[in-house]
Amino acid sequence: MNKEYKKAPDVLTTKDLDYLKDIFGWHHTAYKVSMDALEFINDKQVANMFMEASKIFYDHMKTVISILKEESSNE
């Protein structure tokens, strides 16, 4: 029998998980690169921009983790 849903169920598919893994990886790499670059930046304004960017990357990683935690608590 086919079930009809009025609203899509709140689930993550394997494709969603693969995409979240990619997103986390991109931001993790960008975070590491921006933090490592700070060692070589002498201009304070540029260093501040790199710090701000690294905070954004870190926040995005935390968002991905919170999505995964929420999904695991719904099981």
Secondary structure as GFF3:
##gff-version 3
##sequence-region A 1 75
A	DSSP	alpha_helix	14	37	.	.	.	ID=ss1
A	DSSP	three_ten_helix	38	40	.	.	.	ID=ss2
A	DSSP	alpha_helix	44	73	.	.	.	ID=ss3
###
